Amino acid sequence: YDRIQQSPHIAALLNHKSRGHERHTLTREPMARKKRNASGTSKRETMTPLNVADKAISSSLASAIITAKNPISDLKRSISRFRLALKERFEQGDPIERLIRSQSDFMDHVLQLCWMRFNWDENSARWHKTRISLIAVGGYGRQELLPHSDIDLLILSERDTLQNHKLNIQSFLTLLWDIGLEVGHSVRSIKDTAAKAKQDVTILTALMDARTLAGDEELLKRMK
């Protein structure tokens, strides 16, 4: 209980009724902690983010989503199971850094499954492709995702052909809202994203830790 009171980031793990959208600042290296060896010097201990229970929830979710005509109930049920498991892991003393990373990894899986439900016509076999990718940005890009934090996403298009993907983008975002996710999103082409990043330091900062969740990773590389 004392450990709960001492940490400024813990209340969100226990208060599932909270709907706040405050931004939290964390360390830039959440997945490593220092451990003293026999000689007294410190070394880095790498932590595996997902435990067996998390993987079981993710696996059952993937099986359900592949066959479901309407995946909303399965997605909401799995998210609820995961949050309960995360709360139990916290109460058992799991390191906070590991819990935050687990939250991010599980949400990666949910978003990838949702994205894969749509047929993205990217003209991949042609020279003039219209590829599109789903990108995590900001704190989520750093894999630092607290419960009830916004999930910051960039839907990145190779060209100024977003109209080709308009219906899929709308349906994808609607699905995320239907399953209760708090999503902050932008939809831009590579050219537009690069231009806006030069004009707005907040956009530039959010892109510094961007990573590809789904789609061709080349788009993010070209944008950077």
C-alpha positions as CSV (number, residue, x, y, z in Angstrom):
1,Y,0.0,0.0,0.0
2,D,2.9,2.4,0.8
3,R,4.2,1.7,-2.7
4,I,0.9,2.8,-4.2
5,Q,1.0,6.1,-2.3
6,Q,4.6,6.8,-3.3
7,S,4.1,6.6,-7.1
8,P,2.5,9.4,-9.0
9,H,1.5,7.1,-11.8
10,I,-0.3,4.3,-9.9
11,A,-3.7,5.8,-9.3
12,A,-4.6,5.3,-13.0
13,L,-4.0,1.6,-12.7
14,L,-6.6,1.2,-9.9
15,N,-9.2,3.8,-10.9
16,H,-11.0,2.2,-13.9
17,K,-13.8,4.8,-13.6
18,S,-11.4,7.7,-14.4
19,R,-11.9,9.2,-17.9
20,G,-9.1,11.8,-17.6
21,H,-6.9,12.5,-20.6
22,E,-3.9,14.1,-18.8
23,R,-0.5,13.6,-20.4
24,H,2.1,11.9,-18.2
25,T,5.9,12.2,-18.5
26,L,7.8,9.0,-17.9
27,T,11.5,8.0,-18.2
28,R,12.7,7.5,-21.7
29,E,14.0,3.9,-21.0
30,P,11.0,2.2,-19.4
31,M,12.0,-1.3,-20.2
32,A,15.2,-1.6,-18.2
33,R,16.1,-1.3,-14.5
34,K,19.3,-1.3,-12.7
35,K,20.3,-4.3,-10.6
36,R,23.3,-4.5,-8.3
37,N,25.6,-7.5,-8.8
38,A,27.9,-9.1,-6.2
39,S,30.6,-6.5,-6.8
40,G,28.3,-3.7,-6.1
41,T,28.3,-2.2,-9.6
42,S,25.0,-1.8,-11.5
43,K,24.0,-3.6,-14.6
44,R,20.9,-3.4,-16.7
45,E,18.2,-6.0,-16.4
46,T,16.0,-6.4,-19.5
47,M,12.3,-7.2,-18.6
48,T,10.0,-9.2,-20.8
49,P,6.8,-7.1,-21.1
50,L,4.1,-9.8,-21.6
51,N,3.5,-12.6,-19.2
52,V,1.7,-15.9,-19.9
53,A,-1.7,-14.5,-19.1
54,D,-1.3,-11.6,-21.4
55,K,-0.3,-13.8,-24.3
56,A,-3.2,-16.1,-23.7
57,I,-5.7,-13.2,-23.8
58,S,-4.0,-11.9,-27.0
59,S,-4.1,-15.4,-28.6
60,S,-7.8,-16.0,-27.9
61,L,-8.6,-12.5,-29.1
62,A,-6.8,-13.1,-32.5
63,S,-8.7,-16.4,-33.0
64,A,-12.1,-14.7,-32.3
65,I,-11.5,-11.6,-34.5
66,I,-10.5,-13.7,-37.5
67,T,-13.9,-15.5,-37.5
68,A,-16.2,-12.8,-36.1
69,K,-18.6,-11.0,-38.3
70,N,-19.0,-8.3,-35.6
71,P,-15.9,-8.2,-33.5
72,I,-17.0,-5.5,-31.0
73,S,-18.1,-7.7,-28.2
74,D,-15.1,-9.9,-28.4
75,L,-12.7,-6.9,-28.5
76,K,-14.4,-5.3,-25.5
77,R,-14.4,-8.5,-23.5
78,S,-10.7,-9.1,-24.2
79,I,-9.8,-5.5,-23.3
80,S,-11.7,-5.9,-20.0
81,R,-10.0,-9.2,-19.2
82,F,-6.6,-7.6,-19.9
83,R,-7.2,-4.6,-17.7
84,L,-8.3,-6.9,-14.9
85,A,-5.2,-9.0,-15.3
86,L,-3.0,-5.9,-15.3
87,K,-4.6,-4.7,-12.1
88,E,-3.9,-8.1,-10.5
89,R,-0.3,-8.0,-11.7
90,F,0.1,-4.6,-10.1
91,E,-1.3,-5.8,-6.8
92,Q,1.2,-8.7,-6.9
93,G,4.1,-6.3,-7.2
94,D,5.0,-6.4,-10.9
95,P,7.3,-3.4,-11.7
96,I,5.4,-0.4,-13.0
97,E,7.6,-0.1,-16.1
98,R,6.7,-3.7,-17.1
99,L,2.9,-3.0,-16.6
100,I,3.1,0.1,-18.8
101,R,4.9,-1.7,-21.5
102,S,2.4,-4.6,-21.3
103,Q,-0.4,-2.1,-21.8
104,S,1.3,-0.8,-24.9
105,D,2.0,-4.2,-26.3
106,F,-1.5,-5.4,-25.8
107,M,-2.9,-2.3,-27.5
108,D,-0.6,-2.9,-30.4
109,H,-2.2,-6.3,-30.9
110,V,-5.7,-4.9,-30.7
111,L,-5.0,-2.1,-33.2
112,Q,-3.3,-4.5,-35.6
113,L,-6.2,-6.9,-35.5
114,C,-8.7,-4.1,-36.1
115,W,-6.6,-2.7,-39.0
116,M,-6.3,-6.2,-40.6
117,R,-10.1,-6.5,-40.9
118,F,-10.1,-4.0,-43.7
119,N,-9.0,-4.4,-47.3
120,W,-6.6,-1.6,-47.9
121,D,-6.3,-1.2,-51.7
122,E,-2.7,0.0,-52.0
123,N,-1.9,-0.9,-55.7
124,S,1.1,-2.8,-54.3
125,A,1.8,-4.5,-57.6
126,R,2.0,-1.3,-59.5
127,W,4.7,1.4,-59.8
128,H,2.3,4.1,-58.6
129,K,1.4,2.6,-55.2
130,T,-1.0,4.1,-52.7
131,R,0.3,2.5,-49.6
132,I,-1.0,3.4,-46.1
133,S,0.3,2.7,-42.6
134,L,-0.8,2.9,-39.0
135,I,1.7,4.7,-36.9
136,A,2.0,5.1,-33.1
137,V,3.2,8.5,-32.0
138,G,3.9,10.4,-28.8
139,G,4.0,8.5,-25.6
140,Y,2.4,5.5,-27.2
141,G,5.1,5.6,-29.8
142,R,7.6,5.2,-26.9
143,Q,5.6,2.3,-25.7
144,E,4.6,4.2,-22.6
145,L,0.9,3.8,-22.3
146,L,-0.9,4.4,-19.0
147,P,-4.5,3.2,-18.5
148,H,-7.0,5.8,-19.7
149,S,-4.4,7.7,-21.6
150,D,-5.1,8.7,-25.2
151,I,-3.8,6.4,-27.9
152,D,-2.1,8.7,-30.3
153,L,-2.1,7.5,-33.9
154,L,-1.1,8.8,-37.3
155,I,-2.6,7.2,-40.4
156,L,0.1,7.9,-42.9
157,S,-0.5,7.8,-46.7
158,E,2.2,7.4,-49.3
159,R,0.6,10.0,-51.6
160,D,-2.2,12.6,-51.5
161,T,-4.7,9.9,-52.3
162,L,-6.4,9.6,-48.9
163,Q,-9.8,9.7,-50.7
164,N,-9.1,6.2,-51.9
165,H,-9.0,5.0,-48.3
166,K,-11.7,7.3,-46.8
167,L,-14.3,4.7,-46.1
168,N,-11.8,2.2,-44.5
169,I,-10.3,5.0,-42.4
170,Q,-13.8,6.1,-41.1
171,S,-14.8,2.5,-40.4
172,F,-11.5,1.7,-38.6
173,L,-11.7,4.7,-36.3
174,T,-15.4,4.0,-35.6
175,L,-14.5,0.5,-34.6
176,L,-11.9,1.8,-32.1
177,W,-14.4,4.2,-30.6
178,D,-17.1,1.5,-30.5
179,I,-14.8,-0.7,-28.3
180,G,-14.2,2.1,-25.9
181,L,-10.7,3.3,-26.9
182,E,-9.7,6.9,-26.4
183,V,-8.0,7.7,-29.7
184,G,-6.2,10.8,-30.7
185,H,-5.6,10.6,-34.5
186,S,-4.4,12.5,-37.5
187,V,-4.6,11.4,-41.2
188,R,-1.9,12.8,-43.5
189,S,0.3,12.0,-46.5
190,I,4.0,11.8,-46.1
191,K,4.5,15.2,-47.7
192,D,1.9,16.9,-45.6
193,T,3.2,15.3,-42.4
194,A,6.8,16.5,-43.1
195,A,5.6,20.0,-43.9
196,K,3.5,20.3,-40.8
197,A,6.3,19.0,-38.6
198,K,8.5,21.9,-39.8
199,Q,5.8,24.4,-38.8
200,D,4.6,22.9,-35.5
201,V,7.1,21.7,-32.8
202,T,4.4,19.7,-31.0
203,I,3.9,17.6,-34.2
204,L,7.7,17.2,-34.6
205,T,8.1,16.1,-31.0
206,A,5.3,13.5,-31.3
207,L,6.9,12.1,-34.4
208,M,10.3,11.6,-32.8
209,D,9.3,8.3,-31.2
210,A,7.0,7.2,-34.0
211,R,6.8,3.5,-34.9
212,T,4.9,1.5,-37.4
213,L,2.0,-0.7,-36.1
214,A,0.6,-1.9,-39.4
215,G,1.3,-1.4,-43.1
216,D,4.6,-0.8,-44.9
217,E,7.4,0.4,-42.6
218,E,9.0,2.2,-45.6
219,L,6.5,5.0,-45.3
220,L,7.6,6.1,-41.9
221,K,11.3,5.8,-43.0
222,R,10.6,8.1,-46.0
223,M,8.7,10.6,-43.8
224,K,11.7,10.9,-41.4
